[in-house]
């Protein structure tokens, strides 16, 4: 797991959850984004976080608010 300082990288996005809710596949999202399947897998498993620009593109593709793709940092403990 990636660490930043003394904190471990926690789940920060809900991309996979939204894909499941919409009945969409990660391979479909990779094609729509023009990114490799492995990169999308990195995003959906929170091993890597997409840039803000990519996050907005994902939100547009999935027809959701960017907020719907993020986990609220104030609700994590």
Secondary structure as GFF3:
##gff-version 3
##sequence-region A 1 77
A	DSSP	beta_strand	3	4	.	.	.	ID=ss1
A	DSSP	beta_strand	7	8	.	.	.	ID=ss2
A	DSSP	alpha_helix	15	22	.	.	.	ID=ss3
A	DSSP	alpha_helix	26	33	.	.	.	ID=ss4
A	DSSP	alpha_helix	37	44	.	.	.	ID=ss5
A	DSSP	alpha_helix	52	62	.	.	.	ID=ss6
A	DSSP	three_ten_helix	66	69	.	.	.	ID=ss7
###
